[in-house]
């Protein structure tokens, strides 16, 4: 059953229960959409519903079948950690299954965007058996697990956050790709490999351009780099490739744009974009 249909079926049951407990003017303001990651819900709640937030969360959890409900917060900090308020339940660690891949994570602390599903599916298709992929910002394996599981690529996954790294290691085992996926809990700028990668993942935003020189040093000649960043709409479509090309040339490389996709809206007037770039060593 697709998410839209599911929402339409569940809504009346939630409304029926809560209409007996909430002031009538608040019932139409109950969330009509939510995000479900494994058996944890992320619920957007309007300010007017604040006094009833725990009861509302409890009803959504019971009707939808979730063990915990979080209120959406901001993504912040170097490790892109979530800042969610727990409204119901205690255990926020779950296993989310998508495209045949199992992602274990703590939804209260680690970002996982269902809106990025198309890019995760795409990565499963672009990877080639046996090629060496270096994932510079691996997280829990969001983008590189599909490459190892479905693409049969060899993957070096680098994740700096010790907490997130624990889940990355577990996910490699959960998906039975220990034979072709290795994880490093280091800053990617300390990774010693040079001139080794057929493909590089740069699945980070805001400051990704600062890591381009490191990516270039890891890349083989004619490697493909999947470069993510956030871009103000007024600078598109020249950006973000223009910045990538400028930095590449400063380091003696040429860059060719192969493909560009908008992932999602990041903020008003700002988009999360990915550019596939082939790099040539001078």
C-alpha positions as CSV (number, residue, x, y, z in Angstrom):
1,X,0.0,0.0,0.0
2,X,1.5,3.4,-0.9
3,X,2.0,6.0,1.7
4,X,-0.8,8.3,0.4
5,X,-3.5,5.7,0.5
6,X,-2.3,4.6,4.0
7,X,-2.5,8.1,5.2
8,X,-6.1,8.5,3.9
9,X,-7.2,5.3,5.6
10,X,-5.6,6.0,9.0
11,X,-6.6,9.7,9.3
12,X,-10.3,9.1,10.2
13,X,-9.4,6.6,13.0
14,X,-7.0,9.1,14.5
15,X,-9.5,11.9,14.2
16,X,-12.2,9.8,15.7
17,X,-10.2,9.1,18.9
18,X,-8.8,12.6,19.3
19,X,-12.1,14.4,18.5
20,X,-13.4,13.1,21.8
21,X,-10.4,14.6,23.7
22,X,-9.3,17.8,21.9
23,X,-11.2,21.1,21.6
24,X,-13.1,20.9,18.3
25,X,-11.2,23.7,16.6
26,X,-7.9,21.8,17.0
27,X,-9.0,18.5,15.3
28,X,-8.6,19.9,11.7
29,X,-5.0,20.9,12.7
30,X,-3.9,17.4,13.4
31,X,-1.0,16.3,11.2
32,X,-2.2,14.8,7.9
33,X,1.3,13.7,6.9
34,X,4.2,12.2,8.8
35,X,7.5,10.4,8.2
36,X,7.9,6.7,9.2
37,X,11.4,5.3,9.5
38,X,11.2,1.7,10.5
39,X,8.8,1.7,13.5
40,X,9.5,5.2,14.5
41,X,7.3,8.2,13.5
42,X,8.4,11.8,12.9
43,X,5.4,14.0,13.4
44,X,5.2,17.7,12.6
45,X,3.0,19.4,15.2
46,X,1.7,22.9,15.1
47,X,2.2,25.2,18.1
48,X,-1.5,25.1,19.0
49,X,-1.3,21.4,19.7
50,X,1.5,21.8,22.2
51,X,-0.6,21.1,25.3
52,X,-1.8,17.8,23.9
53,X,1.4,16.7,22.1
54,X,2.0,13.5,24.2
55,X,-1.5,12.2,23.9
56,X,-1.6,13.0,20.1
57,X,1.7,11.1,19.7
58,X,0.4,8.2,21.6
59,X,-2.7,7.9,19.4
60,X,-0.7,8.1,16.2
61,X,1.6,5.5,17.5
62,X,-1.2,3.1,18.4
63,X,-3.1,3.5,15.2
64,X,-0.1,3.4,12.9
65,X,1.8,0.8,14.9
66,X,5.0,2.7,16.0
67,X,7.1,2.2,19.1
68,X,8.2,5.8,19.3
69,X,7.1,9.2,18.0
70,X,9.4,12.2,17.6
71,X,8.7,15.8,16.9
72,X,10.7,17.2,14.0
73,X,13.7,19.4,14.9
74,X,16.6,21.0,13.1
75,X,19.5,19.1,11.6
76,X,22.7,20.7,12.9
77,X,26.4,20.4,13.6
78,X,29.3,18.8,11.8
79,X,27.8,15.3,12.0
80,X,24.3,16.5,10.7
81,X,22.7,15.2,13.9
82,X,19.0,15.6,14.4
83,X,17.5,17.5,17.3
84,X,14.2,15.7,17.8
85,X,11.9,15.8,20.8
86,X,10.7,12.4,21.9
87,X,6.9,12.7,22.4
88,X,6.1,9.0,22.9
89,X,8.1,5.8,23.7
90,X,11.8,5.5,24.6
91,X,13.5,3.3,22.1
92,X,14.3,5.3,19.0
93,X,16.7,2.7,17.5
94,X,15.0,0.9,14.5
95,X,15.7,-0.9,11.3
96,X,14.3,0.7,8.2
97,X,14.0,-1.5,5.1
98,X,14.2,0.2,1.7
99,X,15.0,-1.3,-1.7
100,X,16.0,-4.6,-0.1
101,X,18.5,-2.9,2.2
102,X,18.3,-2.8,6.0
103,X,19.4,0.4,7.6
104,X,19.7,0.3,11.4
105,X,19.9,3.8,13.1
106,X,18.8,5.9,16.0
107,X,16.2,8.2,14.5
108,X,16.4,10.6,17.4
109,X,20.1,11.3,16.6
110,X,20.9,10.3,13.1
111,X,19.5,11.9,10.0
112,X,17.8,9.6,7.4
113,X,15.8,11.4,4.8
114,X,13.1,9.3,3.0
115,X,13.0,12.1,0.5
116,X,16.5,11.0,-0.7
117,X,15.2,7.5,-1.7
118,X,15.6,8.1,-5.5
119,X,19.3,8.9,-5.0
120,X,19.8,5.8,-2.9
121,X,18.1,3.7,-5.6
122,X,20.2,5.4,-8.3
123,X,23.4,4.7,-6.6
124,X,22.5,1.0,-6.6
125,X,22.3,1.2,-10.4
126,X,25.3,3.3,-11.2
127,X,27.8,1.1,-9.2
128,X,29.7,-1.5,-11.2
129,X,30.8,-5.0,-9.9
130,X,34.3,-4.9,-8.6
131,X,34.9,-1.2,-8.9
132,X,36.3,0.6,-5.8
133,X,34.0,3.2,-4.3
134,X,35.2,5.6,-1.5
135,X,32.3,7.1,0.5
136,X,33.8,10.1,2.2
137,X,30.7,10.9,4.3
138,X,29.2,7.4,4.8
139,X,26.8,8.0,7.7
140,X,25.1,4.7,8.3
141,X,25.8,3.7,4.7
142,X,22.9,5.6,3.2
143,X,24.4,5.8,-0.3
144,X,27.2,3.2,-0.2
145,X,25.2,0.2,1.1
146,X,23.1,0.1,-2.2
147,X,26.4,0.1,-4.1
148,X,27.8,-2.9,-2.2
149,X,24.5,-4.8,-1.9
150,X,23.0,-4.4,-5.4
151,X,26.0,-3.0,-7.4
152,X,28.5,-5.6,-6.0
153,X,31.0,-2.8,-5.8
154,X,33.9,-2.8,-3.3
155,X,33.4,0.1,-0.8
156,X,35.6,2.0,1.6
157,X,33.1,3.8,3.9
158,X,34.5,6.7,6.0
159,X,32.5,8.1,8.9
160,X,33.9,10.5,11.5
161,X,31.1,10.4,14.1
162,X,31.8,7.5,16.6
163,X,28.1,7.1,17.3
164,X,27.0,6.9,13.7
165,X,30.0,4.7,12.9
166,X,28.6,2.0,15.3
167,X,25.5,1.7,13.1
168,X,27.5,1.7,9.9
169,X,29.5,-1.3,11.1
170,X,26.2,-3.0,12.1
171,X,24.6,-2.3,8.8
172,X,27.5,-3.8,6.9
173,X,26.9,-7.0,8.9
174,X,23.1,-6.8,8.6
175,X,23.4,-6.7,4.8
176,X,26.1,-9.3,4.7
177,X,28.6,-7.3,2.7
178,X,31.6,-7.6,5.0
179,X,33.5,-9.2,2.2
180,X,33.4,-6.1,0.1
181,X,32.7,-3.1,2.4
182,X,35.2,-1.8,4.9
183,X,34.5,1.0,7.4
184,X,36.9,3.6,8.9
185,X,36.0,5.8,11.9
186,X,38.2,8.8,10.9
187,X,38.1,12.3,9.4
188,X,38.2,11.6,5.6
189,X,41.0,14.1,5.3
190,X,43.2,11.7,7.3
191,X,42.4,8.8,5.0
192,X,45.8,7.7,3.6
193,X,44.7,6.2,0.2
194,X,45.7,8.1,-3.0
195,X,44.8,7.5,-6.6
196,X,42.7,4.4,-5.8
197,X,39.0,5.2,-6.3
198,X,37.0,4.4,-9.4
199,X,34.1,6.3,-7.9
200,X,33.7,8.7,-4.9
201,X,30.6,9.6,-2.9
202,X,30.5,13.1,-1.4
203,X,27.1,12.9,0.2
204,X,27.4,16.0,2.4
205,X,26.0,19.5,2.2
206,X,26.8,23.2,2.9
207,X,30.6,22.8,3.1
208,X,31.2,19.9,0.7
209,X,33.5,22.1,-1.5
210,X,36.1,22.2,1.2
211,X,36.7,18.5,0.7
212,X,37.1,18.5,-3.1
213,X,41.0,18.6,-2.9
214,X,40.9,15.4,-0.8
215,X,38.4,13.7,-3.2
216,X,40.7,14.5,-6.1
217,X,43.7,13.0,-4.4
218,X,41.8,9.8,-3.7
219,X,40.4,9.6,-7.3
220,X,42.0,7.6,-10.1
221,X,42.3,9.3,-13.5
222,X,38.8,9.3,-15.1
223,X,37.1,8.5,-11.8
224,X,33.5,9.6,-11.3
225,X,32.7,11.8,-8.2
226,X,29.1,12.2,-7.0
227,X,29.3,15.7,-5.5
228,X,26.5,16.9,-3.3
229,X,26.0,20.4,-2.0
230,X,23.4,23.0,-1.2
231,X,22.9,25.8,-3.7
232,X,21.0,29.0,-3.7
233,X,18.5,28.9,-6.6
234,X,19.8,32.2,-8.0
235,X,23.2,30.6,-8.7
236,X,21.8,27.6,-10.5
237,X,22.4,26.0,-13.0
238,X,26.1,27.2,-13.1
239,X,26.5,26.0,-9.5
240,X,27.6,23.7,-7.9
241,X,29.7,22.4,-10.9
242,X,31.4,25.8,-11.5
243,X,33.0,25.7,-8.0
244,X,34.0,22.1,-8.4
245,X,35.6,22.8,-11.8
246,X,37.5,25.8,-10.4
247,X,38.9,23.9,-7.4
248,X,39.8,20.9,-9.7
249,X,41.7,23.2,-12.0
250,X,43.6,24.8,-9.1
251,X,44.8,21.3,-8.2
252,X,45.7,20.4,-11.8
253,X,42.6,18.4,-12.8
254,X,40.0,18.8,-15.4
255,X,36.3,18.1,-14.7
256,X,33.5,17.1,-17.0
257,X,29.9,17.3,-15.9
258,X,28.0,14.1,-16.7
259,X,24.7,14.6,-14.9
260,X,23.0,16.9,-12.4
261,X,19.9,16.2,-10.3
262,X,18.0,18.2,-7.7
263,X,17.5,16.0,-4.6
264,X,15.2,18.2,-2.6
265,X,14.5,21.7,-1.2
266,X,17.0,22.4,1.6
267,X,15.6,25.8,2.7
268,X,13.6,28.6,1.2
269,X,15.4,29.4,-2.1
270,X,18.1,26.8,-1.5
271,X,18.3,23.3,-3.1
272,X,20.2,20.2,-2.3
273,X,21.8,19.2,-5.6
274,X,24.1,16.3,-6.8
275,X,26.4,16.6,-9.8
276,X,28.1,13.6,-11.3
277,X,31.6,14.6,-12.4
278,X,34.3,12.8,-14.3
279,X,37.8,14.0,-13.3
280,X,40.9,13.9,-15.5
281,X,44.4,14.1,-14.0
282,X,46.6,16.6,-15.8
